[in-house]
Structure formats: structure tokens, C-alpha cells
Amino acid sequence: MREDEQKAKVIGQFSLQAEGYSRLTSSMTNGRQEGFRALLGPKLDDLLLDVCCGPGTLTLDLAPYVAHVTGLDLTPAMLVQARAAQEKRNINNAEWVEGDVYALPFADAAFSLVVSGAAFHHITTPRAAFAELVRVCRPGGRIAIRDVTPVDQKSAAYDRMEILRDPSHVHALTVDEMAGLGEGLPVGVPVVRGSVTADLPLDAVLATSFPEAITIAALRAMFYADALSGEDALGFNARLIEGDLRVSYRQTTCVWIKY
Ligand SMILES: C[S@@+](CC[C@H](N)C(=O)[O-])C[C@H]1O[C@@H](n2cnc3c(N)ncnc32)[C@H](O)[C@@H]1O
């Protein structure tokens, strides 16, 4: 797929998703970032860049622990949400930049921490994107990526379902693919940590997305069948809990040090 087609899909989806996605992620905030923060080890003089920041939930959660945060995203509607969240949370060391992960509008070595959450699965050439994150990080700084990582055997089914649910999905990296992003770049071997998100009501997840060729009811039926089978064939850990359909996501965080 051509990059400009993919970017149009991203902007189309995330303009529609911005408000619902912002609501979902801000409702998940409590305690959610502590493990990530512990791995990242922010310091009060750090300059942090959050690439593909969306509504800025992670960016703003990290802001109190560093000197300054910059959130960058392709979708203007997401940055509207980020600015509103910043104002609501009364945080004054954050700024927002519209831009593309493949051509970050920053000088080499401009930041000491570079992070990206829940975004690499929308990227068609993740190695090129990762090289940009490395470029803008100073030597001795850290680069951290956190994203969904279905297990290898479920990767294809997971991608198929996610593309139906959200046409801007491309491919969720497996743990090995994520950990391998730094090969050939001036970074060390990453620290790799797995985690699982909280149980999310499927309806809240479906409420954020705008599928093209399938209805939300049809998607719900597919998750329901997967939960009843007990097989987790889709890789979302779909389960019925007291009659409610819940899903959770396997995630991985990788942290590299730039040399
Ligand atoms: C699922 S949201 C994740 C938002 C946030 N990082 C989080 O953890 O909640 C993915 C974001 O990636 C952004 N995005 C996708 N492709 C991008 C690109 N090429 N350059 C910059 N941002 C991009 C989208 O606009 C969207 O806001």
C-alpha cells in the first residue's frame, strides 16, 4: 500500500475516533503507566517526545516526571483532544506538533527520551519510522515503544480482525519483530517487557472505531463466537464476564539506549 493512501486512512479514521478514543484512554489512566514509566526511567531534566501521541494521554501522564514533553501526531483532531486534556489537567510543560513519523520536524538528537504507544500497528514501514525515532534521540537517551503484540500463531487472525474493525490497522508486530527494530541502528539490545491491558468492555472498544465494509453488530458476533468457543482464535482474549463481552490486549514494551 502506498504511504499516502495509508496516511489518508489514518487521518480519516482518527478524525472520527478522536473523541471516543480520548475518552477510552483517559478512563484507563489510573496506574496504567507505572510499569512503563519504571522501565523508561524519566528524569526531571529529560526532554521527551511522544510520537503518534493521539489524544496525549501517555504524553500528559509522563509530563510531571520530565522537564518538557512534545506530542506529535498526523491527525489534527487528535491534537485538539490533546490540547483539551492538557488544559483540563492543568499541565504547562507540554506542546503539540502536527507531523509524520517518517519525517519528524526536529533536529538530530533534539530529545533525551523518545516514546511511542499503540501506534506502530498503523505504520507500513516500521523500520523507517523507528530510524526517525532514533535520529531525534541524543546519544545516551532512551527510545521506548509499547504496542499490542499478538502471539505469532494468532498474528494473521488478529490483523484480519483489526483491519475489519479499523481499516487504518496495518500489522501488529510480534515481540520478535518489535525487538528487532533496532538492528543496524545505533542502539543497544532492548529491554523487553510483556504485559496485558485491563479487561475492556468490547462495546467500549467497538465504540471507538468506524469500520468500512462490515457492521459493528457483525464484529460483535465474531467476538461473541470466539468467546463462546474458548479458543481465543482472534488473539483478543475475548471472554464473557457476567454476561459482558470483555477483551484484553497483549502488549510489549521495548526500551533501547542510543549510543
Ligand atoms: C491508536 S492511536 C495511539 C495514540 C496514543 N499514542 C496512545 O497510546 O493512546 C494511533 C495514533 O497514531 C497516529 N499516527 C498513525 N500514523 C501516523 C504517522 N505516519 N505519523 C504520525 N502519527 C501517526 C494516529 O493519528 C493516531 O493518533
The ligand as an SDF file (V2000), in Angstrom:
LIG
                    3D

 27 29  0  0  0  0  0  0  0  0999 V2000
   -4.1940    4.1900   18.4190 C   0  0  0  0  0  0  0  0  0  0  0  0
   -3.6480    5.8470   18.3900 S   0  0  0  0  0  0  0  0  0  0  0  0
   -2.4850    5.8390   19.7270 C   0  0  0  0  0  0  0  0  0  0  0  0
   -2.4390    7.1500   20.4540 C   0  0  0  0  0  0  0  0  0  0  0  0
   -1.5550    7.1970   21.6850 C   0  0  0  0  0  0  0  0  0  0  0  0
   -0.1540    7.0610   21.3700 N   0  0  0  0  0  0  0  0  0  0  0  0
   -1.9430    6.1930   22.7340 C   0  0  0  0  0  0  0  0  0  0  0  0
   -1.0680    5.4670   23.2270 O   0  0  0  0  0  0  0  0  0  0  0  0
   -3.1050    6.1460   23.1240 O   0  0  0  0  0  0  0  0  0  0  0  0
   -2.5630    5.8780   16.9690 C   0  0  0  0  0  0  0  0  0  0  0  0
   -2.1550    7.2960   16.5860 C   0  0  0  0  0  0  0  0  0  0  0  0
   -1.1050    7.1860   15.6080 O   0  0  0  0  0  0  0  0  0  0  0  0
   -1.2300    8.3010   14.7500 C   0  0  0  0  0  0  0  0  0  0  0  0
   -0.4840    8.0070   13.5190 N   0  0  0  0  0  0  0  0  0  0  0  0
   -0.6620    6.9650   12.6700 C   0  0  0  0  0  0  0  0  0  0  0  0
    0.2060    7.0520   11.6330 N   0  0  0  0  0  0  0  0  0  0  0  0
    0.9730    8.1500   11.8610 C   0  0  0  0  0  0  0  0  0  0  0  0
    2.0570    8.7630   11.1590 C   0  0  0  0  0  0  0  0  0  0  0  0
    2.5110    8.2760    9.9890 N   0  0  0  0  0  0  0  0  0  0  0  0
    2.6410    9.8450   11.7000 N   0  0  0  0  0  0  0  0  0  0  0  0
    2.1950   10.3770   12.8780 C   0  0  0  0  0  0  0  0  0  0  0  0
    1.1400    9.8680   13.5680 N   0  0  0  0  0  0  0  0  0  0  0  0
    0.5390    8.7560   13.0730 C   0  0  0  0  0  0  0  0  0  0  0  0
   -2.7390    8.4230   14.5440 C   0  0  0  0  0  0  0  0  0  0  0  0
   -3.1180    9.6830   14.0580 O   0  0  0  0  0  0  0  0  0  0  0  0
   -3.2630    8.1290   15.9490 C   0  0  0  0  0  0  0  0  0  0  0  0
   -3.4740    9.3020   16.6870 O   0  0  0  0  0  0  0  0  0  0  0  0
  1  2  1  0
  2  3  1  0
  2 10  1  0
  3  4  1  0
  4  5  1  0
  5  6  1  0
  5  7  1  0
  7  8  2  0
  7  9  1  0
 10 11  1  0
 11 12  1  0
 11 26  1  0
 12 13  1  0
 13 14  1  0
 13 24  1  0
 14 15  1  0
 14 23  1  0
 15 16  2  0
 16 17  1  0
 17 18  1  0
 17 23  2  0
 18 19  1  0
 18 20  2  0
 20 21  1  0
 21 22  2  0
 22 23  1  0
 24 25  1  0
 24 26  1  0
 26 27  1  0
M  CHG  2   2   1   9  -1
M  END
$$$$
